[in-house]
Amino acid sequence: MFDEDISTPIVQLNDSILRNNQVQLFIKREDLTNRFISGNKYRKLKYNFIEARNRSCKTLLTFGGAFSNHIHAVAYAGSKFDFKTIGIIRGEESLPLNPTLSDANSYGMKLHYISRVKYREKYEESFIEKLETEFGKFYLIPEGGSNSLAVKGCTEIIKDVSVSFDHVCCACGTGGTIAGIISDLDGKHKIWGFPALKNGEFLMKDIKRLIFDYCNGAFNNWELITAYHFGGYAKYDYDLIQFINRFKIKHDIQLDPIYTGKLFYGIYDMIKNGFFKPGEKILAIHTGGIQGIRGFNKRFGNLIK
Ligand SMILES: *Cc1c(COP(=O)(O)O)cnc(C)c1O
């Protein structure tokens, strides 16, 4: 099963913007957790897979969009650890399959498409019952993997960080990852979440609930920075693309255009605007997502070099 303790490296970035503003920026390289189970998805799936095995469930069912890192990770982990997997995909089937779904399919995931309208009602009891009639008994992993067991897994993300820091910055989709980090830090430091979706404020209550469900606690040392969604999920502009491509050349670290590119763009913008004080240390989480670049490039024309 998932290795008990994986450790990922920390690297410190060095460039003139950081020097001029006298801040230090460290990256937790969660993108290096596993080549096929992308970044934070490794953390989010670990205890769900262990739970499914303990319940003797042989089939996992989950939800996601056509470019979902989560779908990709569940499909791969399922094939590796001998689970059948079913992916309920939002929207119409489009052939040929994009790289994410094509991989998922080749890992043995059964892809089942539902309309966007139906997708919104995916957690309704009657719909789940229908799925059970069609597919038999399964262990359900919610969209993006975010449940209490995912939060538990994400409390392990910065456990092995040995450098000191004042701020943690993390990209948000469904909020499970940051909920784990906030729970782990137990009121210490300041945590900033960067939603990749438009109108990310709605995540406040989701993150609070995820934290409460996990540890019965509530914390106020975290906030959302909602200014860097670039128009919404999978939306971008050429500034963002240029930032990602230059970042790669400068630091030899690949960012993805959906989550981590927006995160680092935001952090650098905030540094330039004097948001962080001289002498402060920022820890940014690279949550992975690199598999999504192939599909993004196919769709929008080889933007990410
Ligand atoms: C899924 C994903 C996220 C979002 O994680 P949540 O726990 O849903 O907030 C962030 N970054 C990357 C690269 C992801 O794949």
The ligand as an ORCA input file, in Angstrom:
! r2SCAN-3c Opt
* xyz 0 1
  C      -6.087     18.910     -6.720
  C      -5.000     19.910     -6.674
  C      -5.042     21.015     -5.809
  C      -6.229     21.311     -4.948
  O      -6.261     20.555     -3.801
  P      -7.540     20.642     -2.855
  O      -7.229     19.727     -1.735
  O      -8.706     20.170     -3.680
  O      -7.715     22.044     -2.454
  C      -3.964     21.874     -5.780
  N      -2.897     21.685     -6.587
  C      -2.840     20.653     -7.437
  C      -1.662     20.542     -8.311
  C      -3.873     19.728     -7.512
  O      -3.811     18.719     -8.390
*
